[in-house]
Amino acid sequence: MRLRHIEIFSAIMLTGSTNGAAKLLHISQPAVSKMLQHAEQSAGFALFLRSKGKLVPTPEALRLREELGLFDEQLKRIRRLVASLAHGADRPLRIAATPALAHHALPQVMARWCRTFPQSKCELSVAHTREIEHALLLDEIDLGLTMRPVSHPNLVATPVCESTLCAIAPAGWWKNELLDQPLTADDLAGQPLITIDPDDYLGSILSAWLADAAEPPVSNLSVQTYPLGKSLVQQRIGIAIVDSFTANYPAHHPDIQIRPLAIDETLQVYAVTEHSRPPPQSAERLIQFLRDDAPGLSAGESSRS
């Protein structure tokens, strides 16, 4: 007997009729009758006797049902597992994101993800790119999100969206008519600048950009994360160069001013996975949500439904 024969037999034993089995298996009654006939031909003996329109199990069928008890339970578990995997609820989705993305891009995206997968769990952590790489290689996470290029041969980095570079300053620092004008390196001459660690990808870009300035800014503070740079700006310590997600989160920020940067560089957001472990469906949906919402997040627009 084939697996489909066993499934038909179990459904008839459970419901007592071909009509009941058809409803249980979501197929037609003639299809059940035809498959039952094939099952009996394959087995070489009758499974049911037809009596007054009813199906009565034969002694052989009753004996077969005893042996199939554990099989039926296993089949139910397999069906539940398939349904669970389809909805991303088998195990928690493990994500690590760099600080700017975790704090300023993912909250809105995760809200959409939770509405889409209400029965699913997610473990979200904050890490630097090197830590994300190691966690992926050790199978400690399923997905990494970073704005720094990744080149490890066992990792796959998929571009998701872009972030522009912005200059942020305490409220009232610039005249309102200057806010739409790109800030040049020379505009920072003599200004207090909170710099990003030069070992950071953005830090190396800014170091090269500032090298062409006629007069360098005053840099007494260096930070490793963009959110920390923004927090220091909010304390009126000076200016910082950050990604547009950090600059524009939340949508209303009366304590800072934002100006575009006169630079051609942008920051690419990458979804990073381990080569031999494709991301689950729930991770693919989260990546798509980030791709959909990125323009509004980086422009400070209100969250979408």
Helices and strands as residue ranges (DSSP letters): H 3-15, H 18-25, H 29-43, E 48-51, E 54-57, H 59-86, E 93-97, H 99-104, H 106-116, E 122-126, H 129-137, E 143-146, E 155-163, E 165-170, G 176-178, G 186-188, E 192-196, H 201-210, E 218-223, H 226-234, E 239-243, H 244-247, E 256-260, E 267-274, H 281-299
